Amino acid sequence: MKIKAGFYIGIAVALIVGGSLLVVKGKDAVSQAEMRKQGVLEAEQTTLFYQKSPGSIVEVGVAAGDWVNRGDVLFKVKSAEEGEADVLAVDDGLISRIAVKPGDQVKQGAPMAVLQINNYYTDLYIQESEIQKLKVDQSIGIHFPYLDDPAQATGVVTSISAAPQFANLRMSREKGQADLSMFLVRIAVDSNADLLPGMTAEVRLDEIAD
């Protein structure tokens, strides 16, 4: 009987210890997940507006998907006042959309094309309890965990603003306990040949010193 009782006690102790380890590991996994904030890498875009006298499009020199450099001729426009004039690229980037075609009439302020500039950023939602780790103009590391050879880039926090539409609901509704506020953090990311818009960008808050 003593042997049998000892056997059951041993099993009970093993279950308690094993359960405790699982709880600790589970808490560690949850903590790590909470410390890793992910967003989508985006590219800044700018719209090119027509700034000259009213006229008609004579020539469209680019197509969606073309890479252009600042100063490249994108369109030729003929107007009664200025004759034929060139419309130039205002920056380096990728043409993501063309809004006009030959023969179209354009006037000042008309959109002509959308240019995707090689400036990347990502938006993250950070809990109120963690927002003190981040400050505007702060440099932080950005990870890209799903690349075959995980890359890291440097980012700079450009803005922090309240995001009232995203509240982190508490699991319990104790008296006087409010939901945690969320903050929208925009981070400018250094461009890199391996990075593309749409990739998952990750910030690990546990790497940032308080």
N, C-alpha and C positions, 0 to 999 in steps of 0.2 A: 504493500500500500504506500509505504514511504517513497519507494522508487517511482511509483505511478504519480504520486502527488508532486514529486520533484520534477517529473517530466512535464506535467501540465504547467507548473510554475515557470519552467524554462521557456515553454512555448509562449506563455503570457508576457514574460519579460522581452522575448524576441519581438513579439508583435508591437509592444509599446515602444521599444527602441526603434524598430523599423518605421513605425508610424510617425514618430518624432522626426526621423531623418527625412521622410517624405514631406512632412509639413515644412521643415526648414528649406528643403530643396524647392518646394512649391513656392514658398515666399520669395526665395532668391530669384526664381524664374519670373515671378510677377514683378518684382522690383526692377529686374533688368529690362523687362518689357516696358515698364513705365518710364524708365530712363532713356529709352530709345524712341525718339520722335521722328516720324517719317513724313515726307512730302514729295511732291512731283516736281522734277526739274523743269522749269519753264524758260522760254527765251523772250526777251523784251521785243515788242513790235511797235513800229511807228508808221503812221499813215502819211503818205506823201500827198500834199495838197497843191493844186495849181495856183500859182501866185502872180500870173501875168494877165495881160489884157484878154478879153474874151476871144476865142478862136476855135478852130477845128483841128482835130488830131490828124496829122499827116502821116506819121509813122510811129509804130510801137516797136522799140528796139530790143525788148526783153520779153521773157515769158515766165510764168510761175515756175519756181524751182531753180531759176538762174541765180548764180552768185554775182554780185556787183560790188564795185569799189566806189568809194566816195569820188564824185566828179564824173562818173560814167554817164554817157547820154542814154536816157531811158526812153524819152519821147521827143518827137518834133511836132510843134504846134504852129499853125499859121493863123495870124490875126491881121485884121485890117490896119491896126495902129502900128504894130511892131514887125510885120512880115513874119518870116519863119524863124522860130526860136527853139532852142534846146531846153529840155527839162532834165536836170541832172540828179543823180543819186546824192542824197544828203549825208549818207554814211555807208560804211561797209556792211554787207549783210546779204540775206537770201530773200529773193522776191517770193512772197507767199501768196499774193493775189494781185491780179491786174484788174482795175475797175473800168478801163476805157478801151475802145477799139478805134481803128482808123475810121474817120468820118464823123465821130462823135463831136458834138459841140460842148465846149467847156468854158466855164467862167471862173473868176477868182474864188477860191475856196472849195472848188470841186475836188473830191478825192480821186486820185489817179492810180495809186498802188499801195500795197501794204508791204513793208520791209521788215523782215525778221532780223534784228540786230544780234550780233554775237555776244550779247550780255545775258548771262543766266541768273536765275533767282529761284528760290523755293519758299513757299509759305508753310509755316508750321503752327499748330495750335498747342499752346503750352498752358498747363494748369497754373492757377494762381499761386499754389504752394511752391512752384518751381521757377516762376518768372523772375525772381530776384537774381537768378544765375546769369541772366542775359541783360545786356545794356546796348543802346544804340552806339554804333561805331566799334563794337567789340569784334575782334577776330576769333573765329572758331573753326574747328575741323569739320568737314563734311565728308561722310562716308557714302560709298555707292556699293552696297552689300551684294547686289545680284550680278555684278560683272564677273566674268570668269576669273579675272585677276583683279580682286577688289581694289578700287582706286580710292584715293583720298584727295580732296581739294580744300583750299582755304576759302572760307566765306566771311562776310562782314555783315553784321546786323544793321539793316538800314532803317527799320521802323518797328515799333511795338505799339499795338493798339488793342483796346478792349474788343472782344468778340461776344457780345451779349447773346447772340443767337445760338452760341455753342456753350451750354452749361454742362459741367461734369456732375451728373446727378449722384448724390450720395446713396449708398446702399440702404442706410437706415434714415428714418425721418424722426430724429429725436427733437424734443421741444427746443426751439431756439436755434436749430442747426440749419444753416442756409446752404444752398448748392454752391460748389466752388466755381468761381468765375474762370473763363478761359480768355487767353490773349492770343491775338494773331501776330506772329513774328515773321517779318520778311527778311530773308538773308540773300544778299548778292553773292554769287558763286563765281570764282575765277573760271574762265573758259578753259577747256582742255580737249585735246584732239579725241580722247576716248569717250567724252561725254556727249549725250544727245538729249534734246528736249523729250520729256516723257519718262526718263529714267527715275528710279526711286532714289531720293536723297535722304540721308539719315544723319541726325545729330544725336550724339550720346551725351546726355546731360551730366552723367557721372564723370565725364572727362573734363568738365568745366569747373574750375575752382570757384568757390563761393567768394 
